[in-house]
């Protein structure tokens, strides 16, 4: 099978931990060990989040007295692709000796008139108490919004339209190369009036980009892996229960948080609706069980997986 995996932010940095390099490298090594089995038996494409890292770099850039203006977000996303991609690349090479692996800086095409540019909603960076968040917003011209019990910076998150390097990724996957790409949703770019690519101040949702890329690459399965075992029905109430097998229609009827599980569910639903294939949401350490249909929330057109016969 050709499988695309969208790694959640916990695969690189768990919430509340300091973003030191050695901490993140240890998390990546642990995460990649759980994916080695998938890579051994399938064509594997890996995407990853970058929320804490891109926010940290943005804060550093804004506070750097040597700059006349902070680095734009497209450049910061490219920086995180290089940094996190390097960590994942090395972890994969160590876990899969002899297997070819590549980490790519990739661009994601968005629309210059996407309404998201008028309503920033994508969380980036670390969490703050409200007073500190509002102080930073005044100092740096940020937009901040509540994220659970805390506050975080938000930036525009336009809808991905295409990963520019899709054809190259497809070619490498066909040759058995494990590809790390579309980190942080990809570097956000538009085409100007001359048709040239140019970066924009935004962050694209990694799950939506992964879903789009999975469809374009004709993947058999799309896995969104995070730190929760399943999508929950009636989350936070006494009636809370995990969903094992479901359909896009059933998932779309749920009331899910827009900033956390919502994008993962939307990405899974889009992939299944457009392709008729399987998507799943679940815990990173259960990746192989999820693909076998024994864990996570499995989303298919008829709520059944695996198909009749073998994988």
Steps between C-alpha positions, in 0.01 A plus 500: 500500500596863457442668837530865600549581869433844647692523826346720767702752695543254789724290275759777522417690819243412763288784634660673796857377440788737432586521128866411545659321204598188695144467636351517152757266348421239769126534427559461125716190550231342716227589250685371196573165664125440508477565124784270398261207462277694260798606292626143480182375335357798314582807293513773766467878478529699824381851574534679832379796703707803597274718716725538807817530294377759251355706784830489687695610192250780437546628855878489469486680166269771635736562793823504297644855503719417201199470267317794346186283492421144617539213255171429315307187587567321172873521577444385858300198380786410265741524794293258705474261205879488485544459875227244572551328164866447590409343834243267338734418211780393732265302725360314197847426362602353836178300533502374139862428403537462126169671419511821300348798684467864400373810682374774268418868530165520324261782408122499528301712259216707653267767366597864548134585567434220750267638775735359765728799446224717652444274802820351650416175681802264488676457835879530494763515770482438871210558738472806723284634777255758366680808637834393353343410165330838473823678593691316226221576256534872569879489473521297178170570325380142546148362510442274802208271586413254780625142459331298772603648837784702345556754223711473184591698194289438188590561134307458173451140387385495134370183337772299320445457128803298388844399620725646230746208510231226478637336184849470645365349823299246298805400299710439810226307679466268199873429527464394864643816654353601838409866446473763774320802356233769545624575851282751681251474214761614250648842433194714407533655153280671242547574132535868423365687196789360293440143617809495720501336840534729800468435873221636722457563872304192606518145631313224317333228705722192480211250505316669212822513298570134579148404391537695175839344434371151582227542240741633237745213564221240482580374849311200633484634855533831682595486869482805725700398806488690826487436877134398530379144439180586312258773404255531788124528478350740762851607602529637852159371612395193705389341169850525346595199290760415238406450134659191347359484144301776334420685179557862394126565529495385865817692589376824348194484726720532810577831674880500513748770611611707200857542622589141589306193387287691249769537228603134534142384453446736206819374332400135553149561367626678188739219414237227541231697313732577208667159468285234665809381686582481871597778741562466872570708810676352798806466717842503344619195695208299355571577133528139384189395692309795351591398145385146583167639628556404865544847652423867444199646324474344154314704238377327183197541270322207669662503849682171432873426497696312386338421172407143417823316438848605602666839531 
